[in-house]
Amino acid sequence: MSLKATIDADIKQAMLAKEKETLNALRSIKSMILLEETKGAAKELDVAGELALLSRAAKQRKESAELFRAQERADLAEVEEVQLAIIERYMPKQLSQDELEAKLSAIIERVGAKAISDLGKVMGVASKELSGQADGKVISETVKKLLS
């Protein structure tokens, strides 16, 4: 079942259960999907497109929550964090730091990277293989640590 169909079914469930926060988050995801579909020539998003969309939405929620916390707006931060939790239900499991380091070490060995100057080679492969499983910024920081 596609992400769009899953979201539609979950919207109906949230409406029946009168879960306002869940409903708002799901409607937000659906609107992002519809906007993305109308942008491109493709009628429906593929799995990679859906994953990228969810990752972008999660990152936006996380950054907004951090910003609200910094501005001492806990009420708004909580709303963003609730929506983030709902979005994360539809994403693949995120890798722990140990799992990420193990996978990146294997990638570094496979591409033959020796120094920090090989960062681009490693990041190209790592970004594709670990898409949706870890944030790009975290991947980059970990690769730099492993190469230095």
RANOR-V494980 format. One record per pair of residues at least 24 apart in sequence whose ideal C-beta (glycine too) atoms are under 8 Angstrom apart, sorted by the first residue. I is the first residue (numbers start at 0). J is the second residue. Records with the same first field share a line. If there is no record, write none. Layout:
I->J + J
This chain:
1->43 + 44 + 49
2->28 + 32 + 44 + 49 + 52 + 53 + 89
3->29 + 32 + 43 + 44
5->89
6->32 + 89
20->78 + 81 + 82 + 85
21->85
23->82
24->81 + 82 + 85 + 86
25->85
27->56 + 82
28->52 + 53 + 56 + 86 + 89
31->55 + 56
47->130
50->90 + 91 + 130 + 131
51->130 + 131
53->86 + 89 + 90 + 131
54->90 + 130 + 131 + 134
56->86
57->83 + 86 + 87 + 90
58->134
60->86
90->131
91->131 + 132
92->132
93->132 + 133
94->129 + 132 + 133
96->141
99->129 + 133 + 137 + 138 + 141
100->141 + 145
102->128 + 129
103->129 + 138 + 141 + 142 + 145
104->145
107->142 + 145 + 146
112->146
113->146
114->146
115->143 + 146 + 147
117->146
118->142 + 143 + 146
121->146
